[in-house]
Amino acid sequence: MRFVFFMAGCLFRCLYCHNPDTWKLHNGQKVTVKDLVREVHGYAGFLKNSGGVTFSGGEPMMQAEFVGKTAHAIKKRFGLHIALDTQGYLHGNVPDEWFDDFDLIMLDIKHINPDRYKALTAQPLQPTLDFAERLARLGKTMRVRYVLVPGWSDAPDEVAGMADYVAHLRDDLGADIEMIELLPFHQLGVSKWDQLGMTYQLRDLRAPTPAETEAARDIFRSRAFTVT
């Protein structure tokens, strides 16, 4: 069980984003560090034994100073497990010690091909790869997340390229890879796009079949990764 804070603001424009309402900072609710610590307080005993706190979004590093202070306050007050769900694009804006209070980095890598990555996200790939290598250097535990999108990121060579890169992080750079989280594409966010009056380009795209999803997972398993 996780207590999740969805932070407002994101520079990415992922074609399959299921939280487009978090893209703009002004769409969020203004809160203080004390407000969020107070929210966690009532669940801290339960979370201590069966979960923790996750900062997601949006992109949490869009509000790096606030997120860092909040994570530190929660860690100091309750000693909870704290995770950061991010694509790492803005990691250059924070010092190494900013990550001290995070026990797990859930790193989204949308694609391993730079051109396909930019087509999917509207941003370059390299900062995310630089971040992955920085996390390896810092010894931070990572959970790599990869969305299987038919026609975009599901070809066997694309999945294998991603698996090889993560294996490189582990085997050559000493990265602590907890697991691979392979997420099949879905259409659950379409209604949000409609409510916001935004054009959803992948409306007619099907979800991958269970067999296709399992085949992709097997590619990661063949590199000795734990995969969910």
N, C-alpha and C positions, 0 to 999 in steps of 0.2 A: 504494500500500500504506500503510495507516494502522495505528498502534499505538493501540488504543482502550482507555481506562479507563472502565468503567461505574461511576459513582458511585451509592451508595445514598442513597435519600431523594427523595421527590417529593410535592408538595402536590396535584398534579393526579390526577384519576381518569378518564383518558380511556377511553371505552367500547371502543376498539380497541387499547389498549396491548398491545404484545407483550413488555413486560418488567415485568409487575406484581410480580414478585419483587424489584424494586428500589425499591418504594414506601417501605418502612420502613427507617429508618437501621440498626436493629439486625440486619437481614438481611445486612449487609455484612461484609467481612473487615477487621479493623483493620490499617492499615499506616501507615508514616511516609513523609515526603517522600523520605528516603534510600532507602527500599524501592522506591519507584516510579522514582526516578532509576536505581537499580541494574537494574531490569527493562528500562528503555529502553536502557541502555548497550550491551548485546550486539547491538542492532539499529541503533544510531545511524548507523553508516556507510551502511547500506543506506537507512535512512529519510531521510537527508540528501539523497540523490539521487533518491528515488522516492516520497516521501510525507511523513509527519510523524506527529504525535501528536494524538489527538482526545480531549477530555473529554466524555463523554456520560453517560447514566444510564437511569433516574432523572433528576434535575435537578441538574447540577453546582453551581449556585449555592446549593443547600441546604447545601453545605460550602464556601462561598466562600473562607474564609480558607485552608483546606487546599489547595484547587484553585489559588488564586492563588499560593501559595508554591511549589507543585509546578511549575506552568507556568513560573514565573520561574526556578526551579532548572534545569529542562530547557532553557529558552531560553539561559540563561547558560552551561551546561556544553556543550551540543551544537549550539546555533544552529538547532534544528529548526523547521520550520513547525508551528504549533500552532493547532488549531481548537477551538471551543466549540460543542457541540450543545445548544441551550437553547430554552425558550419565553419566557425573559426575565422571567417573572412576579416574580422576586425581585431585579431589577436595582437597585431603590432601596436595597438594603442594602450596595451597594459603591460606592466613589468612581470617578471617571472613570479614574484611573490604574490601577485594577485590570485594565483591558482592554489595557494596553500590550503585554503579552507574547502576546496572541492575534492571529494573522494573519488569521483567518477566523472569522466568527460564522455558524453554521448555525442560522437562526432559524425555528423551527416556528410557523406561524400556522395554527391548526386551522380557522378560519372567520372571515369578516369581519362576520357578523351577531352582535351581542352575545348575543342570546337563544339562538341555535343553538350558539354557542361555549360558553356555560355548560352547555347540555344535553349537549354532547359531553365536557366537561372537568371540570365541577363548579367552575369558577373563572371570574372575570370577564375579559373581553377587554381592557379599557382598559390595564392595566399592560403587556401585551405590545405594544400599539400605541405606548405611551409609550417603551418600550424601543427599538422600531424607529426612532423619531424621534431618540432619544438617540444611537443608533449612526450615524445620518446626520450628526448634529452633530459626532460624534467622528471622522468620516471612516473608520470601520471597514468593511472589505469584508464584505458579507453574501451568503449564499446562502439564499434564502427557500424553505422546504420547505412543501408543501401536500399533504395526503393526500386523495385522491379517494375518497370513501365514498358508494356508491350510496344515494340517499334521504336523505343527510345533507349532503353538500357537493359534489354533482356536477351540480346544475342549472346550465344555462348562465349564468343571471343571478348565481348564487353565485360561479361561477368568474370571471365578468367583474368582479364587485365586488372580488374579491381582486386581480385583475390591475390594475384601476384604482387600487387603494390602493397597490400596489407601484410603479406608474408615478408616482403622486404623490410617493412617497418619493424616487424617482430624479429626476424632472423639476422638482419644486418645492422639495425639501429637499436635493438634491444627493447623495443616498445612492449609495454604490458597490455596486451590485447585480451580483455576479459572474454569477449565473444563478438560474433557478427550477428547483427539484427537485420535480417533480410525481410523487407516489408513489401508485400504485394500491393501494387497500385489499386486504388479504389475511387469511387465517385461520391464519397460521403460529404465532401465539401462543396458540391455543386450549388446547393441551396444558398450558401453564403455569397458566392459569386453573384447569383441572381439577385439576392437582396441588396447587394451593393451596386447593382447596375453594371457589373463588369462582364466582359466577354470571356467565357471559359472555353479555351481552344481544344481541350481534350474531352469534350462532352460525349463524343461518340466512341471513345476508346474503351475497349473491353478490359476487364481485369484479367490478370494471368490465371491460367487454370492451376489447380492444385499440383498437377503433374509438372507443369512448367516451373512452378515455384520450388518444388522439391528438387528438380534437376539443377536449378541454380544454387540451391543450398548445398547440393552434393559437390559442386565445383569448389565451394569454400571448404567443405569437409575434407576434400582430397588434399588440401593444404594443412590439414590437422587443426582446423579451427572448430570451436564450439559454435553452432549456428542455431538461431531460433527464427 
